[in-house]
Amino acid sequence: MKSGSEFGYISLVNMRMSLSSLGGEATSQVLGKAWWKVPRHQQLLFRLQTARLLKLAKQRLTYRDLAKITGLQITVLSRYVKGHVVPNMDRAMMIWKSLDESFGLRSHLLRRVEASKWGAIEAYSLVGDPVILSLAGADVLARYAGYRVTKVLTAAINGIPLATVVAQALNVPLVIAKKQRDLGAKTYLETPLTVNGEHVEMLYVPADSLCHRDSVLIVDDIVRTGATAMALVRLINEVRPRSGRHAEAAGVYCLIGFRDAVERLREQGLRVECALEVVE
């Protein structure tokens, strides 16, 4: 079980959802970007993911409803939903703005958490959901496309599916911190990770997997205490500087973040992006 989620599930007992947090933030970042400066492959991926978002919305709405929401003709919407054509960048941003709040990643996560049985949801059920992972690809593009990210770093094991999607979306290498040393590497970066305030484990990455020029995005499925994220920050800080340059943490991205932990990370100067933020 991954230490980043501690208990492997989110307890909803005595917890309320923070409905006002981060809902439209990713959309505003998309619309505020100079998209002509964003790599073409990221533009294309965002357009494709927007078409997928439209298809998900179509499962719950009629074409007439979608036409009212987006202002597009039914025939145009039909071509997008059926995959005959892909919306251009301007239209993709308009569709995203119209649908993200009600049908995007945050909305999907919220429905999953609220529908969970016995007041808890298991973390693996989130990172094993292909719809969530697909929407996460679009969400991370909305937040980070055009920003300098050279590597994605996560801790085994639950963070790997999400981190893989993020690395693919940003087209950068993925580095996985493990609790055991890989046999093929000669030297390692290592840092302790405190679990539940008592048990201490070690996290390792091959020393050559990160370099002084890297701007590293930390990815975790759930940020409950922030312990895993801070351990990964320490790994980044272990990279040997060269020519006055140091590896840096570009930020932390997660599906679900507990506000107290998120605020503690932000107090450390980290940019933390959560698809859904909750208050315990």
C-alpha distance (Angstrom), angle and dihedral (degrees) to the residues before:
residue distance angle dihedral
M1 . . .
K2 3.77 . .
S3 3.76 117.1 .
G4 3.81 92.9 -144.6
S5 3.79 89.1 73.2
E6 3.81 91.0 35.1
F7 3.79 97.4 -161.3
G8 3.80 97.8 27.2
Y9 3.81 93.4 -118.6
I10 3.77 141.6 63.5
S11 3.78 115.7 -119.0
L12 3.78 113.7 -142.0
V13 3.78 94.9 -170.3
N14 3.82 109.2 118.0
M15 3.80 89.2 -1.7
R16 3.77 126.9 120.5
M17 3.79 126.0 -162.7
S18 3.79 116.8 -112.6
L19 3.79 95.6 -132.2
S20 3.78 95.4 176.6
S21 3.79 97.5 54.4
L22 3.78 124.5 106.1
G23 3.79 95.5 -28.8
G24 3.79 97.9 134.4
E25 3.78 98.7 15.2
A26 3.78 96.0 100.1
T27 3.79 90.6 48.7
S28 3.79 92.6 52.7
Q29 3.81 89.5 50.3
V30 3.81 90.9 52.7
L31 3.78 93.2 49.3
G32 3.78 92.4 45.0
K33 3.80 96.0 54.0
A34 3.79 127.0 98.6
W35 3.78 91.9 -122.7
W36 3.79 94.4 -171.2
K37 3.80 86.0 70.4
V38 3.81 92.0 54.8
P39 3.85 116.6 94.5
R40 3.80 113.2 -96.1
H41 3.79 94.3 -121.6
Q42 3.81 89.7 57.3
Q43 3.79 90.8 49.0
L44 3.80 91.0 50.9
L45 3.80 92.9 47.3
F46 3.79 91.0 50.4
R47 3.81 90.5 50.6
L48 3.80 90.9 50.3
Q49 3.80 92.3 47.5
T50 3.80 90.4 49.2
A51 3.80 89.1 55.1
R52 3.81 87.8 51.6
L53 3.80 90.4 50.9
L54 3.80 88.2 52.7
K55 3.80 89.9 50.9
L56 3.82 90.9 51.6
A57 3.79 90.3 50.5
K58 3.81 89.7 50.6
Q59 3.81 89.3 60.9
R60 3.81 88.2 66.7
L61 3.81 102.5 29.2
T62 3.79 138.3 47.8
Y63 3.78 122.2 -117.0
R64 3.79 87.8 -107.9
D65 3.81 90.5 56.8
L66 3.80 91.4 47.7
A67 3.78 90.6 49.4
K68 3.80 90.3 55.0
I69 3.80 92.5 48.8
T70 3.81 98.1 44.6
G71 3.79 101.4 28.9
L72 3.81 90.3 -129.8
Q73 3.78 127.1 129.6
I74 3.80 118.0 -99.5
T75 3.82 91.6 -120.8
V76 3.81 90.8 54.6
L77 3.80 92.3 47.7
S78 3.80 90.4 49.1
R79 3.80 92.0 55.3
Y80 3.80 90.7 50.8
V81 3.81 94.5 46.8
K82 3.81 93.1 47.6
G83 3.79 91.8 47.9
H84 3.79 96.1 -118.6
V85 3.80 91.4 128.6
V86 3.81 136.9 6.4
P87 3.82 121.1 -129.8
N88 3.78 116.4 -110.4
M89 3.78 118.1 -113.5
D90 3.79 97.3 -93.5
R91 3.78 92.5 48.8
A92 3.81 92.4 43.3
M93 3.81 90.0 56.2
M94 3.79 90.4 48.9
I95 3.82 92.1 50.2
W96 3.80 90.9 46.2
K97 3.79 91.3 51.6
S98 3.81 90.6 50.5
L99 3.81 98.3 47.0
D100 3.80 110.0 24.6
E101 3.80 98.0 84.7
S102 3.82 94.3 52.0
F103 3.81 102.4 30.4
G104 3.81 107.1 18.5
L105 3.78 132.7 100.5
R106 3.80 97.1 -74.2
S107 3.80 92.1 50.9
H108 3.80 91.5 47.7
L109 3.81 92.1 49.5
L110 3.77 91.7 47.9
R111 3.80 92.3 52.9
R112 3.80 91.1 48.6
V113 3.79 93.5 50.1
E114 3.80 94.8 45.0
A115 3.82 91.7 47.7
S116 3.81 94.5 49.9
K117 3.80 117.9 121.5
W118 3.80 124.5 -115.5
G119 3.79 91.9 9.7
A120 3.80 96.5 -71.9
I121 3.77 139.0 91.4
E122 3.79 123.9 -157.5
A123 3.78 115.6 -126.2
Y124 3.80 94.4 -135.8
S125 3.80 90.4 60.2
L126 3.80 88.6 62.5
V127 3.79 98.6 47.2
G128 3.81 90.0 42.7
D129 3.80 93.6 56.1
P130 3.84 109.8 100.3
V131 3.81 92.0 -158.2
I132 3.80 91.7 55.1
L133 3.80 91.5 47.0
S134 3.80 92.4 48.5
L135 3.79 92.2 49.3
A136 3.81 89.6 46.5
G137 3.79 89.2 59.1
A138 3.80 90.5 57.8
D139 3.80 92.4 41.2
V140 3.78 94.0 53.9
L141 3.81 90.5 47.9
A142 3.79 89.4 52.4
R143 3.80 89.7 53.5
Y144 3.81 104.4 35.6
A145 3.82 110.8 21.3
G146 3.79 107.7 123.6
Y147 3.81 93.9 19.8
R148 3.78 120.8 111.7
V149 3.81 108.3 -97.9
T150 3.80 117.5 151.8
K151 3.82 101.4 168.6
V152 3.79 139.3 20.0
L153 3.81 116.4 -141.1
T154 3.80 127.0 -166.3
A155 3.80 139.1 159.2
A156 3.80 121.8 -116.4
I157 2.95 132.7 -75.8
N158 3.81 126.0 9.2
G159 3.79 94.1 26.7
I160 3.80 94.1 59.5
P161 3.85 100.1 84.5
L162 3.80 92.7 49.1
A163 3.80 93.3 42.3
T164 3.81 90.2 50.9
V165 3.81 90.8 54.6
V166 3.81 90.8 47.1
A167 3.80 92.7 49.1
Q168 3.80 90.8 49.1
A169 3.79 92.2 48.7
L170 3.81 92.6 50.2
N171 3.83 92.4 37.0
V172 3.81 94.4 -130.0
P173 3.84 133.2 125.8
L174 3.81 120.9 -86.5
V175 3.82 120.8 -131.6
I176 3.82 118.9 -165.4
A177 3.80 121.4 -157.9
K178 3.79 110.0 -146.5
K179 3.78 136.6 -169.4
Q180 3.80 91.2 -125.9
R181 3.79 131.4 50.0
D182 3.80 117.5 -106.3
L183 3.78 111.2 -118.0
G184 3.80 94.7 -134.4
A185 3.81 97.8 58.9
K186 3.80 122.9 85.9
T187 3.80 99.6 -160.8
Y188 3.79 133.2 23.5
L189 3.75 144.4 -162.2
E190 3.78 109.9 -132.4
T191 3.78 140.2 -179.7
P192 3.82 136.7 173.6
L193 3.80 121.3 -107.3
T194 3.79 118.8 -158.1
V195 3.80 113.4 -146.6
N196 3.82 118.7 -158.5
G197 3.80 90.0 -14.8
E198 3.80 93.0 -71.5
H199 3.78 120.8 53.8
V200 3.78 115.0 66.2
E201 3.79 122.4 -153.3
M202 3.78 129.5 178.2
L203 3.79 127.1 -122.8
Y204 3.80 120.1 -153.1
V205 3.79 137.1 -170.0
P206 3.82 126.8 175.1
A207 3.80 108.2 -95.2
D208 3.80 92.9 -125.7
S209 3.82 93.5 54.1
L210 3.82 91.2 80.9
C211 3.79 128.5 38.8
H212 3.79 138.7 -171.2
R213 3.82 92.5 -98.0
D214 3.81 95.0 56.5
S215 3.78 126.9 116.3
V216 3.80 101.6 -163.2
L217 3.80 127.4 -157.2
I218 3.81 111.9 -152.6
V219 3.81 113.9 -145.2
D220 3.80 127.1 -165.6
D221 3.79 131.3 164.7
I222 3.81 95.1 -135.6
V223 3.81 128.7 10.6
R224 3.80 104.7 -155.7
T225 3.81 103.5 150.5
G226 3.80 102.2 0.8
A227 3.81 91.6 -125.4
T228 3.80 94.7 122.6
A229 3.80 93.2 46.4
M230 3.81 92.1 50.8
A231 3.80 91.0 47.9
L232 3.81 88.9 54.1
V233 3.81 90.2 48.7
R234 3.80 88.3 54.8
L235 3.80 89.6 51.8
I236 3.79 89.6 54.3
N237 3.80 90.0 49.2
E238 3.82 89.1 53.7
V239 3.81 90.5 67.1
R240 3.80 109.2 111.2
P241 3.84 111.3 -113.2
R242 3.79 120.5 -127.7
S243 3.79 130.8 -165.4
G244 3.78 89.1 -2.5
R245 3.80 93.0 -57.8
H246 3.79 123.4 124.3
A247 3.79 131.7 -166.3
E248 3.79 110.1 -109.9
A249 3.79 139.3 -161.1
A250 3.81 109.3 -113.7
G251 3.80 89.3 -163.3
V252 3.79 144.5 -80.4
Y253 3.81 125.2 -77.3
C254 3.81 123.3 -169.7
L255 3.78 140.9 160.4
I256 3.80 95.4 -130.1
G257 3.78 127.5 16.2
F258 3.79 130.0 -174.2
R259 3.78 106.4 -133.2
D260 3.82 98.0 -131.3
A261 3.80 91.1 53.3
V262 3.79 92.2 42.8
E263 3.80 91.6 51.9
R264 3.81 91.4 49.4
L265 3.80 89.6 54.4
R266 3.79 91.7 47.6
E267 3.79 89.5 51.6
Q268 3.81 85.9 60.8
G269 3.79 88.7 60.2
L270 3.81 95.5 -101.4
R271 3.78 123.2 142.0
V272 3.81 103.7 -129.6
E273 3.81 120.7 -168.0
C274 3.82 119.4 -171.6
A275 3.79 125.2 -177.0
L276 3.81 87.3 -152.3
E277 3.79 125.8 15.4
V278 3.80 120.0 -161.5
V279 3.78 134.2 -168.2
E280 3.79 119.6 -140.7
